[in-house]
Amino acid sequence: MNRIDKLFQSRKQNILSIYFTAGFPVLVDTLRTIQELDKAGVDMIEIGMPFSDPVADGQVIQRSSEKALSNGMTIKLLFKQLASVRETTDLPLILMGYINPVLKFGMENFLHKCQETGIDGIIIPDLPVEEYQEPYEALFEKYNILNIFLISPQTPDERITYLDSISKGFLYMVSTAATTGTINNFDESQIAYFKKVNDLNLKTPRLIGFGISNNETFIQACNFANGAIIGSSFIRALDGNGTLPENIHGFIRKIRG
Amino acid sequence: MNETFTADKNGYYGEFGGAFVPEMLRQNVESLRDVYHQIIESPEFQKEFTGLLRNYAGRPSPLSFAKRLSDKYGAKIYLKREDLNHTGSHKINNTIGQIILARNMGKTRIIAETGAGQHGVATATVCALMGLECVVYMGETDMVRQEPNVKRMEMLGARVVPVTSGNKTLKDATNEALRDWICNPVNTFYIIGSVVGPHPYPDLVARFQSVISEELLSQLREAEGTEDPGYILACVGGGSNAAGIFYHYINRRNVRLVGVEAAGEGVNTGLTAATIAVGERGIIHGSKTLVMQNEDGQITEPYSISAGLDYPGVGPIHAWLARTGRADYLNVTDKEALAAAYELTKLEGIIPALESAHALAALGKLKVNKTDIIVVNVSGRGDKDMQAYFEAKT
């Protein structure tokens, strides 16, 4: 069974998934970051593949991506760095990035590499289900890699139900009409949206992402979903004054409360 | 090979096009896709659109016979004078269409990206006309090199937001406009300035710009007794003026369609914006098309002296016209474009935009006969480029 499915089968609540941009702040820390996140007790890790034109991201991830690229990060190098990752962690691992570099690498080649490396899922925001199904779905199945879909406050109920019906792993629930890292707390309309989706009684587990930056928002998100995804504020923490382990453990402690 | 040159229901021209947008933009794009046919084909829309094109933008734009230019190149050269439109370029055709559409959809806030500033000015203009809020994203580099247009947009009441990411040019301005749209999905309409972006934009913009070739049919019949020239030349950045002047000729195979890209310093120098010449299949701004990219699939920074052509992608319709061989795509350098601008100015008394100068520079690259009719789309006027022209002279 895929590690993502295993996680959601064994745990229904307070799941914490952390996103970081591979190659940021320094090129070589990818494995160490994963190792420390594992030790700090996170439940899942999303490894960001930096892209030159990240349109769904706010300034923090734009900057971390720019830095990672200027450090020399590429998909090829990332797979090299991750070659021994399964000696380090049993956590579910997801690669997240934009479609163009993946297509350039070659979709089948990419999925094959994912399987070889022990990657469990992929999140590509600019590969909507309509462009995914016909050419790529069978390939994802062949290599047993889960493609994670997003829903947002703008997604109509019937589309949410449809995405739920074809989803594997979990649904990535974008908390707000915003790019990543641009809000710091939830307002009433977001809570209403969380409740609405909760009431749809979806079969697929959900993680809430965008705008989770502290213990309070983490708990709020966990009240309406199986857990939460944190990206931008973790990347800010990585840029902190401590050592890499200090920055990571300090941040996760703060989130878990 | 399937050779239809209109977008299918999913926005594909052959293998190019589509709508690769994140879920946060999905609803915006889909609601536009669901209504645009119905709205723009309605008699009310058509009446308002053609009325504004005629009485506000000043259409039809003239078709000028360029006598001295014709003598020089040994062919019959006509100029389609989009430079004479209100706001100084073809961009107004599209913004008039899109703003009526936006208003019909109940949107109250307009955003746009701009490179040379011509699309930004045309958007700010129609927003003033309709009394709608207007925000224009423009790269900092472009704000410097096209300063008069920044001033015009501001005078028209638009807020011009400087974009500081990447090379600070058109691609980056487009990223920022898309981010704005993600953050403001309910009240905001994104007026895209070229035949780029996710479906339905390439089709939508091509339709609004097709007024250029529609007029050309009858103007040429009147002037020459034939609707079909031997050649049609137009510059291509994203490719909206080219799509507009090609539109009604695409299935007339006897007319040679020639798009002209910006080679910058030269296609092999790394300082170029000639996407069809150096790009590969990829996805940029929601569209599968040809894209300038490195071996890791990162989009590379284009370069051209012309801010309006300085884009690392190209409209999917052009990728398809190039792939099928229906249109030819040439490219000319900064230097050649500057020389062509001076030549047109001296021979015909018309100062073209730097973008249009690229199309004119391709005249010297065609093998033509005395009886060949060539139509060059003069997509805009050169007022905004005076600084570059002065600098080139010294």
Interface residues (C-beta under 8 A of the other chain):
Chain A: F51 S52 D53 P54 V55 A56 G58 Q62 E66 L69 T74 I75 K76 I99 N100 P101 V102 L103 K104 F105 P125 D126 L127 P128 E130 E131 F149 L150 I151 S152 Q154 T155 P156 R159 V174 A177 A178 T179 T182
Chain B: N10 G18 A19 F20 V21 P22 E23 M24 R26 Q27 N28 S165 G166 K171 N175 L178 R179 I182 C183 N184 P185 V186 E280 R281 G282 I283 I284 H285 G286 V291 Q293 E295 D296 G297 Q298 I299 T300
